[in-house]
Amino acid sequence: MPSPIGPVLRNAAYRRLLTAQVVSLLGTGLATVALGLLAHDLAGRRAGAVLGTVFGIKMVAYVVLAPVATALVARLPRRSVMVTADVLRAVVALTLPFAGQVWQIYVLVFVLQAASAVHTPTFQSALPDVVTGEHEYTQALSFSRLADDLEMVLSPMLAAALLLVVSTHTLFVGTGLGFAASAVLIVSVVIPRAATPAAADEGTPFEELPLGARVRHGALLMAHTPGLRPALALNLAVAAAGAFVLVQTVVIARDTFGQSNDVVALLLAVNGLGSMTTALALPAVLRRRSERAVMLGGAVLLTVATFAVPLALGIQARTAGLVAVGALWLAVGAGWAAAEVPIARLIVRHVPAGERRSVFAAQFSLSHACWLVTYPLAGWLGAAGLRGAALVLAVVAAAATVGATALWPRSAAVPTA
């Protein structure tokens, strides 16, 4: 019996794009570790504040620049855009070791993330033109999610192994090589030019709209398309539960249960395992169930798991408490993937090919805007009390899930494949 996730890998162009994504993500992961070490070298005990600012810069670049940059490059071939972004990211990565002051790190990180804000939505918009069958496209989305999760798990391990034999600054060389390899692989792929239909509300091709209209177009199209409105709410549900996991896992493991950093890594890996397992199962599941059922089910799962966090934190026995938290983190990861991964299918189904780049950029920007809100919310509330923070974020996730349910057209309840 053939593997349910194998057919898309027979597509040579997609294999190159997937490999490009994997090597660039590994490079990004190496840069994350290297930035932490560089920040400590430059700022000492203030390294945490520096890294917090770096992550803030990343989110602001994603939220603000993705739609603007996409509008600016709308007339350019997508392959050229991605290759240029990769080359720019490689140059910045190779420049970072020479940063001698904190402000220089901030500037370079902003340029790096600005390039990523161009590259990622362009990559997402090109994928359905390279992988045209809906089932194969779902497999491609699953592999992309798997690559994202593996980056979180494998990159720190790879960085730790490299640091045994090379210096911190050499990690940035690995980052640059990852982006350079991505550029070479993308150059080898023929990406069909997307059709350019008229923008429904303007009567003008998207590429010919004024810059301001192009910047707004993707978000407005998502808001005006009934089949895409639920995605706006689901982004918030995912960000609410996910932010608590990513921000507070270290506090829960170290302070609540008195464990080491190894347990922090293990809990985060369990969250990634839930996401990866679900992502791999989605192609088969979405053949039998509609996106509505799968995505709302995922949102409900991560919401219920977040509501249960205070109960797990109240368990006195350390081992039992950690097992309970791990089970909840697994559930959050599974719900996260189920609610988020199929959003791209909805975009492809409801948006004409010529306008997808703007909508993928809007989705990229709006989803990160949710994280920009929930990251500090999880941190500030968690400082006052973990249980209260979990309950507040669970309420946010629940409200977003209810909103997505209300916004979703009932006709979408029918399986699509």
ABEGO torsion letter per residue (X at the ends): XBBAAAAAAABAAAAAAAAAAAAAAAAAAAAAAAAAAAAAAAAEAAAAAAAAAAAAAAAAAAAAAAAAAAAAAAABBAAAAAAAAAAAAAAAAAAAAABABAAAAAAAAAAAAAAAAAAAAAAAAAAAAABABAAAAAAAAAAAAAAAAAAAAAAAAAAAAAAAABBAAAAAAAAAAAAAAAAAAAAABBBBBBBBBBBAAAGBBAAABBAAAAAAAAAAAAAABAAAAAAAAAAAAAAAAAAAAAAAAAAAAAAAAGBBAAAAAAAAAAAAAAAAAAAAAAAAAAAABBAAAAAAAAAAAAAAAAAAAAAAAABABAAAAAAAAAAAAAAAAAAAAAAAAAAAAAAAAABBAAAAAAAAAAAAAAAAAAAAAAAAAAAAAAAAEAAAAAAAAAAAAAAAAAAAAAABBAAAABBAX
